[in-house]
Amino acid sequence: MVEASSEMNSSFRSEITATHEGESLNFCYQCSTCSGCCPVFRYNPKFNPRRIIENTLLGRKDRTVDSPTIWFCTVCHTCTEKCPQGVKVSEIIIELKNLSSKKGLFPIHLQEEAKALLEFGMVSPSSKAILSRREKLGLPVIENAPPEEIRALTSFTGFDKLVAGKKPMEGEIQKKEAVEE
């Protein structure tokens, strides 16, 4: 299939290569080592690190930043460790996730975690069982971060606004809809 040149955006590639680890993108020769060692790709072929890097190299922003598949990356860094050219694949995917987030395109479960952090000072509050186990083991109580400090930081960075108006990504089912099915 021949690609339309309108789908390719050389400024997007430059935007990625200008980031801290993004310069390594230019060293990729598409050997597919990243996909071959990726534990996510092994179980979900929709997530293909080589294809993500290829689309980034070719400037296909819509196929990377706008795609929900970048969120499948668990950031295990296996791809980065194994790349024979030293391409920082996982770091580049993090940059793509950051760009996606700025557009409001991130999974709804991450929004819920962020809301919990802003409200309680912790993403997953400890259960009574965990608190009891920690006490029996002689471990100190884990204190929640003060929510007002977290809200001040997120307000300063603009993260609070990013989280506030998030709508589900394409293909996402909200909890209420999932229960009704």
C-alpha positions as CSV (number, residue, x, y, z in Angstrom):
1,M,0.0,0.0,0.0
2,V,1.4,3.4,-1.0
3,E,1.2,6.0,1.8
4,A,-0.1,9.5,1.1
5,S,2.5,12.1,1.8
6,S,-0.1,14.0,3.8
7,E,0.1,11.2,6.4
8,M,3.8,11.8,6.9
9,N,5.0,14.7,9.1
10,S,8.7,15.3,9.2
11,S,8.3,17.9,12.0
12,F,6.9,15.2,14.2
13,R,10.0,13.1,13.9
14,S,12.1,16.2,14.7
15,E,9.9,16.8,17.7
16,I,10.6,13.3,19.1
17,T,14.4,13.4,18.2
18,A,14.7,16.7,20.1
19,T,13.6,15.1,23.4
20,H,16.1,13.8,25.9
21,E,16.3,10.2,24.7
22,G,14.6,10.7,21.4
23,E,17.8,11.3,19.4
24,S,18.4,7.6,19.5
25,L,15.4,7.2,17.2
26,N,17.6,8.0,14.2
27,F,19.7,4.9,14.8
28,C,16.9,2.5,14.3
29,Y,17.3,0.3,11.2
30,Q,14.1,-1.7,11.9
31,C,15.7,-5.1,12.8
32,S,12.6,-6.0,15.0
33,T,14.6,-7.0,18.0
34,C,12.3,-4.7,20.1
35,S,9.2,-6.6,19.0
36,G,10.9,-10.0,19.3
37,C,11.8,-9.5,23.0
38,C,8.6,-7.5,24.0
39,P,6.5,-9.5,26.5
40,V,3.4,-7.4,25.6
41,F,3.8,-8.2,21.8
42,R,4.1,-11.8,22.6
43,Y,0.5,-11.8,24.0
44,N,-1.0,-8.9,22.1
45,P,0.3,-8.5,18.5
46,K,-1.7,-5.2,18.3
47,F,1.2,-3.7,20.3
48,N,4.2,-3.8,18.1
49,P,7.2,-1.6,19.2
50,R,8.9,-1.9,15.8
51,R,5.8,-0.6,14.1
52,I,5.5,2.3,16.6
53,I,9.1,3.3,16.0
54,E,8.6,2.9,12.2
55,N,5.6,5.2,12.3
56,T,7.5,7.7,14.4
57,L,10.5,7.6,12.0
58,L,8.1,8.3,9.1
59,G,6.4,11.1,11.0
60,R,3.0,9.4,11.3
61,K,1.8,11.2,14.4
62,D,-1.8,10.0,14.0
63,R,-0.6,6.4,14.1
64,T,1.4,6.9,17.2
65,V,0.2,9.7,19.5
66,D,-3.5,9.2,18.6
67,S,-3.3,5.4,18.9
68,P,-4.5,3.8,22.1
69,T,-2.0,0.9,21.5
70,I,1.0,2.9,22.9
71,W,-0.6,2.6,26.3
72,F,-0.1,-1.2,26.2
73,C,3.6,-0.7,26.9
74,T,4.4,-1.7,30.4
75,V,7.8,0.2,30.3
76,C,9.7,-3.0,31.3
77,H,12.6,-1.5,29.2
78,T,13.4,-5.0,27.6
79,C,13.3,-3.4,24.2
80,T,15.8,-0.7,25.2
81,E,18.1,-3.2,26.8
82,K,18.2,-5.5,23.8
83,C,18.3,-3.0,20.9
84,P,21.6,-3.5,19.1
85,Q,21.6,0.1,18.0
86,G,21.0,1.6,21.4
87,V,17.6,3.0,20.5
88,K,15.7,4.0,23.6
89,V,12.5,2.4,22.5
90,S,10.7,2.5,25.8
91,E,11.8,6.1,26.4
92,I,10.5,7.1,23.0
93,I,7.2,5.4,23.8
94,I,7.0,7.4,27.1
95,E,7.5,10.6,25.0
96,L,4.6,9.5,22.7
97,K,2.4,8.8,25.8
98,N,3.3,12.3,27.1
99,L,2.2,13.8,23.8
100,S,-0.9,11.7,23.8
101,S,-1.7,12.8,27.4
102,K,-1.4,16.5,26.4
103,K,-4.1,15.9,23.8
104,G,-6.3,14.2,26.5
105,L,-5.8,10.8,24.9
106,F,-5.0,8.5,27.8
107,P,-6.9,5.6,29.3
108,I,-9.7,6.3,31.7
109,H,-8.2,4.1,34.4
110,L,-5.3,6.5,34.6
111,Q,-7.7,9.4,35.1
112,E,-9.3,7.5,38.0
113,E,-5.9,6.8,39.6
114,A,-5.0,10.5,39.2
115,K,-8.3,11.6,40.8
116,A,-7.6,9.2,43.7
117,L,-4.2,10.7,44.1
118,L,-5.6,14.2,44.2
119,E,-8.3,13.3,46.7
120,F,-6.5,10.9,49.0
121,G,-2.8,11.5,48.5
122,M,-2.4,7.9,47.3
123,V,-3.5,6.0,44.2
124,S,-4.3,2.8,46.1
125,P,-5.2,3.3,49.7
126,S,-4.1,0.5,52.0
127,S,-6.7,-2.0,53.1
128,K,-7.1,-3.2,56.7
129,A,-5.5,-6.5,55.8
130,I,-2.4,-4.8,54.4
131,L,-2.2,-2.5,57.5
132,S,-2.5,-5.5,59.8
133,R,0.2,-7.4,57.9
134,R,2.5,-4.5,58.0
135,E,2.0,-4.1,61.8
136,K,2.6,-7.9,62.4
137,L,5.9,-7.6,60.4
138,G,6.9,-4.5,62.4
139,L,6.8,-2.3,59.4
140,P,6.0,1.4,59.7
141,V,2.6,2.8,58.8
142,I,2.7,4.3,55.3
143,E,1.4,7.9,55.5
144,N,-0.5,9.3,52.6
145,A,1.0,12.4,51.0
146,P,-0.9,15.5,51.9
147,P,-3.5,15.9,49.2
148,E,-3.4,19.7,49.4
149,E,0.4,19.5,48.5
150,I,-0.3,17.2,45.6
151,R,-3.1,19.5,44.4
152,A,-0.8,22.5,44.6
153,L,1.9,20.7,42.5
154,T,-0.6,19.4,39.9
155,S,-2.2,22.9,39.7
156,F,1.2,24.4,39.1
157,T,2.0,21.9,36.4
158,G,-1.4,22.0,34.8
159,F,-1.9,18.3,35.4
160,D,-5.2,18.9,37.3
161,K,-6.8,20.5,34.2
162,L,-5.6,17.6,32.0
163,V,-7.2,15.0,34.3
164,A,-10.5,17.0,34.9
165,G,-12.1,16.8,31.5
166,K,-10.9,13.4,30.2
167,K,-13.3,11.5,28.0
168,P,-12.8,7.7,27.4
169,M,-10.5,6.8,24.5
170,E,-11.9,5.0,21.5
171,G,-12.8,1.4,22.5
172,E,-12.8,2.1,26.3
173,I,-15.7,1.0,28.3
174,Q,-16.5,2.9,31.5
175,K,-17.2,0.9,34.6
176,K,-20.9,1.7,34.6
177,E,-21.3,0.6,31.0
178,A,-19.4,-2.6,31.6
179,V,-21.6,-3.5,34.6
180,E,-24.8,-3.0,32.6
181,E,-23.6,-5.4,29.8
